[in-house]
Amino acid sequence: RSSPCRRPSRRSASSARGAEHEAAPDCLLGLLPGFDAVENRVWEALSLRYEIELTSETRYADLLVFGDFGTRHWDFQGRKVYLTGENMVPDFDQCDLAFSPVEIPGDRRAVRLPYYAQVLKEAKPFLRAPGYKADPCLDRPAFCSFVSSNPTCRMRNRIFKSLHRKKPVASGGTLFNTTGTKIDDKMAFLRRARFNLACENSRSPGYVTEKLVDAIHACAVPIYWGAPDVGRDFDPRCLINISDYADLDEATEAILRVDQDEAARRRILEAPVFLGNAAPECMSPQHLLAPLTDLLESRSPARRHPRVRRLHEHIRASRHSLSYKFEKFLCKLEAKLWRHGLRG
């Protein structure tokens, strides 16, 4: 997925787009299949400073935005920006600037942009007004919801099973499904339950996805497992963090106690979502505009060394290959046995 952006001369832009265009834009942004160049944070930030126009003429571009899939960006030698919501460490042999959940302290090329901050249009719906009450969310028929299709996170599987053994969890995804079918409307499904299992695919700093904000948006108490620094943006009082407990048994018992305590659930649901009840800095367009401006106006493209990258490759590298593969095999086997009725 790639999208090229250029700040062309008047002559080159006029030639590319036709003689009827008298003036060139500040930035010419092309759209390639699979990537929405307009509905993303990079476009929003650039729009604050530059006039941008879409083009399919990639040879005119001096800024290319690319993601995790495809290799078409390998041929581009100008300035490149890597944009990902995946748990991926930027590879600066392939880009000049990276917006990703993974932060590299001291490296201005690596700009922290958690996935939740990429998908949320604005923070306003998550800011608590004075006197906010969660009364409509307290009396719901279902105990807890869970929606997932990826079976390969062992900890998430264990969390689900630990809780489900004590009190039935409504699972509407393909993983550990208990509803008999895959749900069509995730948010409607989440709004039927008092809690939601909001567990990430892996545990790494900065890797906070839509799972947590979906639970909060549905006014369900989030049962969270994932980023160890989730409290960097989110108020710890607005969720139940599995990592705060000594083990799963202790966490499960704590969740069941909260379920029986309406006042405790109310405190969680009415707590500020973000620290200081303010939008996190990473959601500000200026957070992206400053490094983009620096790249466009002060830096030259780096040399390229293209290579195929695997998702979450730094996590794979931290484990012995056979151990990693065996664990994933067991997770998939566990999910398959569940579908066949073996649910121990």
N, C-alpha and C positions, 0 to 999 in steps of 0.2 A: 504494500500500500504506500504510494508515494504521491507527494504533491509539491510541484516546484514553484518557487516564488522568485520574481525578478524585479529589480528596480532598473528598467531599461532606459536607454537614451531615447529622446523624442523620435529620432529617425528610425531606429530599429523597431520601436513599438508601432509606429505608423505603417511601416512596411509589413509587419507581421499581421496587423489587424485590419488593414485596408486604409486607403487614402482618405476615407470619409472621417476618420478620427483625427482631429486637429492636435490634441494634446495627449501625451503618454501619461499613464498612471505612475505613481511612485513605486508601486510594486505589482508585478505581473505574476499571478499565481495560477498554475495549471492544475487540472484535475485528472488523475488517472483512475481507472476502475478500482472499486473497493475502498476508496477513501473519501470521506466527506470533508472537503477542504474548508467549508464554511462553518459547519457545526462542530468546532473544536476550539480549545483554548488558545492555540497558536494564532488562528485567524482573528479571534476576538482581540488578542493583545496587539497584533500588527495593525489592526484597524484603528487603534488609538493614535498612531503616528503616521501611517502610510495610507495612501489611496491604493487599494488592491483590486486587481482584475484577474479573472480566471483565464487561463490559456492552455491549449494542448501542445503548444510549441515549447517542448522542454529545452531545446537548444538555447532559448533566450534566458533561461532561469539562472539566478545566482543564489537561490535558496531552495533547497529541496527538503521536504518533510516526509519521513518514511517511518514505517512501523516494523513489526516482527516478521511479517510474512512476505515472501517474494524476494527476488534478487534484481529487479529492474534498476534499482537505485545504484547498483554496482558501477554502471556505466557513467554515472554523473560525477564530474570532477569539481564542481563548485561547492559552495557552502552547504552543509547538510545538517539537518536537525533530526534527531531520533526522538520519537514520541511513542511511549508505551505505558500501558497500565499493568503490564505483567510484572512479575517478580524477577526482573532482569537487571544485571549490572551493565551500565553503558560500556560499549566498546569504542574507544576513541581512535581506533584504527579505521573506523567506518563512518564516523561523524565528527562534527566540530562542536556540537552542543547537544545535550540530552535532557529531556524532560521525562522523568521516570520516578517510580516510588522509591528507588534506591538512591541514597545520597552519599556522596564521597566527600567527606570533610576536607576543606582546603582546596578543592578543585572547582573553580568557577564554571567549568564546562558541564558539571553535573548538577542540574537544578531539580530539587525535590518537587514532585507533582504526583501525589497519591492518586490512585484511580478514582476514588470517591470524588476528588476535587475536579476530575475531568468530566464526570458524568452529571454532577449536580449543576443545574443551570444557575442557581443562586442559593445563598445561605439563608435568605430571609425566612422561608417557611420553617427553618429549624431554630430560629431565635425566639426565646420565650418572652412573651409579653408580660408585663406586670400583672400578677393575679391569675396567671395561666392555671387552668384546672384540667385534670385528665379524667374527670368523672365518666364520660361516655366510653372510655376504654377499659374501665375496671371490671365490668360484668360481661365477660364474653364466654360463650359456651365451650370452646375448646381450650385445652391446657396449653399446648405448645405446638408450633408449626416448624416444619423443616422442608427446605426445597434445595435439592442438589442433584446433579447428574454425574459428577466426577467421583468415582469410588476410590481414588488412589491416595487419599490422605488418611493415614491410619488413625491419627489422633481424632479427627472429625468423626470417623466411624465409631471409635470407642466412646466418644462423648454422646453420640446419638443412642447407642445401645445401652449405655449406663443409665441414661435418663428414661429411655423407653421401657426398661425392665421395671422401673418403679412406678411409672405413670405413662400411659400411651401417648406417644407423640405422633401427630398427623404429618406424614411425609408425603408431599405432593409431587416430588420430582421422580426421576427414574431410579435414584439411589434409595434403597430401603423403602420403597413405596408401600404405603398402607392404605391408600385411598382407592386402589383398584384401577386408577387411570392417572395420566399426567395432567396436572391442572393447567388451565388456559390463562387464568388471570392471577398472577402471583400476588399482587397487592391485595386483592379481594380475599385471597386465601389467608394471607398473613393477618388481615383484620378480623378474622374469626377467632383468633387465639390470643391468650393473655401473654404468652412468651413466644419468642422465635429463636431457634438455634441459628446464630449468625457466625459461622465458622469459616475461616479462610481456607484456601487450598494448601497453604503452607505458612510457616511462621518465620517472618523476616522483618527487620525494622522498616517502617514506612509502608509496608504492604497492607493497606486498608482499602477494601474494595466497596462495591455497592451493597454488599451483604449487610453491613452494619447500618448504613443510612436507610436501606429499605425497611429494616425492622423498626427503626425510630420513626420513619415516615408513616408506617402502619400503626403507630402507637402501641406496639407490642414491646414488652420488656426484652431487650436484646441479651441473649446468652452468648457472649463473645469469646472466641479463641482465635488468636492470630498474632498480629504485630505486637511485639513487646513494648513498643513506644506509642501504643494507641492513645495514651493519655497526653501526648504532645499536642493534639488538636482537640480531642474529645474529653469532656468532663467525666472523670471516672465514676461519678455518681449516677450517670445516665445509663449504665449497663451493669450486667453481672459478668465479671471477667474470670473465666475458668482458671487463668494463670495465677489468680490471687489465692488459690487454695492449694493445700498440700497434695491432694490427689483427687481423682474423679469421684470417689465415694463422698468425700467431704463437700465437694462442689455440688454434687447431686442433692445431698441432704439440705444444703443451704438454699438451693433453688426451690425445693419442695416446701421449705419453711416460708419463703417469700410468697409462694403461691397461696398459702393459708393465711397470710397476713396482708390484708388489703391496704393498710397504712404503709407498709413497706413497699408494695407495688406502686402506690401513689407517689411516694418519695422519689422512686426511680423515674417514673414517667413524667414527673413535673420538674425534674432536675434540669439545669442548663445542658444543652447538647454539646455546645462548644465551650472551651475554656473562656471564662469571662463573659459568656453569652454574646460573643462577637465572632464574626466570620474569620476563619483562619487566614493568615497571610497568604498561604499557598493558593487560595481561591481568588486572589486579586489579580486582575489582568496585568498590573504593573509588575507583579512577581515574575511574569514571563517577558514582558516588554523590555525590561532593562537588559537581560542577557541577549535577547534577540537584536536589540539596537547595537549592543557592543559587537556582536558577531557581524552584522551587516555593514557597520560603519567603521570598525576598528580592527577587524581580524581577517586574515586570509585563510583560504581552505587548507586543511592539513593533507598530508599524503595519505593515500588509501591502501588498505590491505584487506580486501573483501574476503569473507569466509562465511560459510553457513553456520548459523547459530541455533542451538537447541533451547527450547523454553526451559527456564529455571536451571540453566546449565551450571551456575555457581553452587546451587544446592546439590546437584548431582556430583560435582567435583569435591564437595566436602564429605562425601560418603564413599565407602568402598563400593565399587561397581556391582559386585555380586550381591552385597547386602541391600543396596538400593533396589536392584531389580527384583530380588526375592520378596522384599516388603511390598512392592507394587503388585507382584503376582498374588500374594496373599490377600491384599485388599480387593483385587478384582474377583478372586475366588469367593471371598466373603460375600460380595454383592451378588454374585451368581447363585450361591447357595440360598441366599435370602429370597431371590425370585422363585426358587424351587421349593420354598416352604421351610427350609432349614434355618431357623432364626434364633439360634442359641447365642 
